[in-house]
């Protein structure tokens, strides 16, 4: 198999990470630029093009040397029409025809998907899910994202909304209200009447604050619910947990695993691995490129 090359762009509310990636997951060059999300859509589009061209230059390549461009963006998206609909952290891009405009700017085919799906595709092809027949998981942060990869190929559903588990019911609300950064903050406030972010609560927990540690354990027990549902629906080989909150794995792991194993059916429970991701900040960019790259052969 020829080691194809593509540009992957991870579009975030704060920064844009663009890289030139091969089908086997090698990063040939990458560049990070500020998104400037407070500015107009044309400025953000220009920043995406500059980041991509910088990555190509770093790799010693030109646009003619890559097959296509993959973009991972915060949701909601219309991946059929190639539109960014209304992500809260990219207000000037609401309704923006990103695929058409970016393709016209760089002269290459462009494919769009949400950032959680790109993260999961990267981990399934190049990270802890390598070789898995079924790899699914969640991204944990200000919101709750989900993904499903079968045989190394992303399953997005006919409208791109597969595994959008965030709005599912839980304790009289949407599950995202508990399984997110604000969920940890609420747990801590309930115990102490003090306000702290998820990051601050993690720092307090590691410094010995018993209430902070319990706030994270409660988060783990809540997280076990969508994890168990994913396992029971998809019978995965591996469940990958990513996003900024996965860095607190040590604080919620034991509570989450103990609770999840109560509700995962026995056949799956005996085989599944539930693990944090391994690719770090590059995962979104790698997965965006993987949207347009041939799946590498199984190891």
N, C-alpha and C positions, 0 to 999 in steps of 0.2 A: 504494500500500500504506500502510495506517495504521501509524504508528510505534508498535507495541505497547510496553508496558513490563512488566518483570518484575523481581523481586528475585533477585539471585544471591548465594549465600553460599559463601564459600571457607572450609571448616572445617579448620583445621590443629591440630597438637598444641600450638602456642604461642599462635596468635592466630586470631581469626575476622574475616574481611573481608567485609562485606556492602555491596551497592550496588544502586541502582535503575538499570536499564539499558534502553535502547531497542533495537528490532530492528536498527537500523543501528549499534549499538555505542556510542552516546553514554551516558556515565555522568552521571546527573542528581544523584546524591548518594551518598556512601559513608561508612562508619564502620568503624573497627577497634577491637575489644575483645579483651582476653585470653581465651583459651579456658578457663583454669583446669582443665586436663586432670587434675590430681590430685584434683579434687573429684568428686562424684557426678554421675550422668547428668542428673538434674533441673537441677542448676546449669548444666551445659553447654548444655542445651536453653534455659534461661532466658537465657543469654548470647547465644545465636543469635537469639532473638526480640528481645532488646534491641538488638542490632547492626542487625537488619533494620529495626526501628521507628525507630532513629536515622537510618538512611539515608533512609527515607521522609520523616522530618521535615526533614532537610537539603534534600531535593528539593521540599518543600512539598506532599507527596502523602499519601494515606491508603491503607490496604489495598485499598479498593474501586477504586483507580486502577491497580492492577496485575493482570496476567492470572494469574500463578502464581509459584511459587518454585522455583528450581533450586539444588541443593546439590551441591558437590564435596567429597568426603571421602577421606581415606586409605583404601586397600583393606586387606584384602578386604571386599567388600560382597556382599549379595544384592540386586541392583537390582530383581529381579522382586517380591520381598516387601518391599522398602524397608527392609532391615535393615543395620546396621553389624555385621559379623561379628567381626573380631578384629584391628584395626590396633594395632600395638605402642605407638603414642604416644597412644592414646585408650582406656586400659584399662577405664574405667568405662562405656564405651559398647558393650562387647562384647555382642552379641545384642540391642541396643537397637532398637526399632521406630521409627526416626527419622522416616520419611515419615508414618506415621500420627499420631505425637505432634505433630510440627511442624505438620502440616496442621490438626489439631484446635486448636492454639494460635493460629493466625493466620487460619483460615477461608479458606484458599486451597489449590489443588492444589499438591502438592509432588512434584518429580522428583529422584531421587538418582542420581549416577554417581561414578566415582572421579576423583580430582584430576588424574591424567594425561590422562584423556579430556577433562575440562573445559579443561585447558590447551590441548590440541590443537585442540579445537573453536573456541576463541577465536582462536588463530593462523590457523586456516583461514578463518574468517569475517571477521576484523577486522585481522589482522596480516600476517605475511610470506607466508601461504598464500592470501591473498585472490585469488579468481579461479581457483585451481587446481582441476582436475578431481579429482585424487587428491592428498591431503596426508596424510603420515604422519610419525611422529617418535618421539622418546624424551625422557623427562624424567630428568635425571641428578642424583643427590643421594645421600642415605643408602641409597636403593634405586634400582631401574631400572624406570621405567614406560614404557608405549608407547601409541600411539593411531593410529587410522586414520579419516580423514574423506573421504567420497566424495561429490562434488557438493554440498559444503557441509553434508552430514548425517553425523553420527557413526555409525560402525559399531561396535557393542559386542558383537555376537554374541548368540545366543539366551539365554545365561546371563550376559551382561555380562563375559565373560572374554576377548574378542578382544584380540589384541596383548599379552597378558600374557607377554611374552618373557623376563622376568627369571629364570624357572626353567629356561630352555633349557640344554642341556649345552654346556660349553666348558672345555677343558683339565682334564677330570676333575671338574668342579664345575659349579655353576650360574653362568651368565654374569654375574649380578649381583655375584658375589664379586670379579670383576675390574673390571666397569664400574659403579663406585660410589665413594663417598668412601673406603671402607675399601680398595678396590683401589689407589687412589693411595697411601694410607698404607703398604700392604704393599710396593708398588713401591719407595718411598723407604727403607723399613726394610731391604729386601733389598740395596739398594745401599750403605747407610751404617751399618746396625745401630742407627739412631736412630729414635725414635718421633716422628711429626708428623702432625697432621690434614691433610686435603686442603687446607683453607684456609691452614694454616701452610706446607704444601709449595708452594702457589702464591706466597705471599709470599717464600719462599726462592728460588724460581725466578726471580721478577722482580728479586730483589736480586743475581742472578748465580750462584746455587748450581747447578753443573753437574749434580749428582746429582738435584736437585729437577726440573730441566728434563727430564732423561731419564725420571724417574718419570712426568711428564705426557705425554711422547712415547709411553711404553709404554701409558699409559691410552688415548691416541688410537688406537694400533694395535689394542688390544683392542676399543675402541668400534666400529672399522670392521667388525667381524664382525656384530653385530646390525644395523648400518646397511645392510650389503650384503644380508643376508637380507631385510630389509624392502623394499629396492629390487627385489630379484629376485622377490619374491612379489607385490608390489602395483604395480610399474611406475609410481611416483609422479611427479608434476610437481615436487614439493618435499618435502624431508625437513627437519623443524624439530627442532632440539635445544634443550631448555629445562631448567629446574631450576637449582638453586643452582650446580652445577658448570659450567653453560654460561657463567658469568662468566669462566671460565678458557679461553675459546675460543681466545685468542691462544696459549695454551701447548700445546694439543693439536690444533689445526686442521690444520696441515700434515701431521703424521704420520697423522692419521685419514683425510684425503682421499687421500693417496698410497696408503695401504693399501686403503681401500675401493674405489678405482677399479680395483685389480687384479682384483676379484672381482665387480663389478657388470657384468651383461651389457651388451654394446656398445650395443644400442638404447636402453636406459634411461640408460646412462652418458653418452651424448652429449646428453641432454636434461634430466636431473634437476639441481635445485639443492639443495645441502645447506647449510643456513644456521642460525644461532642465531635464536631468537625475538626479537620486537620489542616485546612488550607489557609486559614486566617483571612486577612484583608484582601487577598488576591482572588478569593473564591468567586465573587460576583463577576469580576472581569473574565476569569477563566470560563465560567459558565455561559457568559454572554457570547464569547467566541465559540463555545461548543454548540450553541444553537445552530451554527452554520457549517460546522465541521463534521466530517465522517467519524462515526464512533470507532475508537481504536479497537484492535482485536483483543479478545479476552486473554488475560494473563495465563 
